[in-house]
Amino acid sequence: MQEPLLEVRGVKTYFPLERGMLFGRGAATVKAVDGVSLSIAQGEVLGLVGESGCGKSTLARTILRLVPPTEGTVILAGRNLAELAPEELRVARADFQMVFQDPYASLNPRMTVYDTIAEAIQAHRAVSRAELAAEVSALLNRVGLAARFSRKYPHEFSGGQRQRIAVARALAVRPRLIVADEPVSALDVSIQAQIINLLAGLTREMGLTMIFISHDLAVVKHISDRIAVMYLGKIVELGPAAGVLERPLHPYTKALASAMPLPDPERERTRRRILLAGDPPSPVNPPGGCPFHPRCAYAIPECSRDQPRLEAFRSGHEAACLRLEQVNAD
């Protein structure tokens, strides 16, 4: 891999929680992200998948300093974002932007499209009025919207059009990293493919680096170069997109991949799905050892005591499992 644009080292994000709202008895901690390390190269798209509550969005927001890390470092283009002062962070935000899940909530309803995009440009660069108008028009055209729409308000657009506007706003500051947090889950199925293809095309054309978060494994496989699988605040598998979903290593990833719909009706009818017992443990009181062992069919007593680390099983393909050889013996 070439020199990484983003390095995440041992990041933990904990939230204090008080039991007993009236008297604050028995303080506890939600371990939303619990020791994540990864790196992303310039121009790479990393897919981030896992069940709801596994820490995907919290990790993304921690990387972008929307949530402060409890521990660890986030290095983007050689700068440790966790140590930047407020003014330094404001300047650095031109290098990283986020496309949020809900296009209905992420745009200011009282601002026109023009003002929304222009505000982002002016926050980081001094441009003339003519240059500003030309740049806003060019950004709208780049995301597939006509410049004549710039004087309209968000409520005058469909969900897909609003998400295009959100993408244009993210691109306005010329970022190097974009985090797309479930960017199509709030959209109609017929529109989702358009937004996915738009994001994929922009990353290629502009050389952008992207973290793409989604529950839809087929979408993640289509757009990503590599995939990281999260479970209970930890990364349990990391590798090439096709390899992770077609030849998964970790028992949890195997269960996720078995739920992906197949385009071949015959294979869909005859394949064996892996059903996990129970629900994910609470991040307030995670199990000792491997976080997945209470639901794992391969678990042995050591799994409840020893915490596995990511280790390579194939070239560029890692998983955190004490029984990696046995799980993948076939």
Secondary structure by P-SEA (a helix, b strand, c coil): cccccbbbcbbbbbbbbbcccccccbbbbbccccbbbbcccccbbbbbbbcccccaaaaaaaaaccccccbbbbbccccccccccaaaaaaaccccccccccccccccccccaaaaaaaaaaacccccaaaaaaaaaaaaaaacccccccccccccccaaaaaaaaaaaaacccccbbbbccccccccccaaaaaaaaaaaaaaaabbbbbcccccaaaaaacccbbbbbccccccccccaaaaaaccccaaaaaaaaacccccaaaaacbbbbbbcccccccccccccccccccccccccccccccccccccccccccccccccccccc
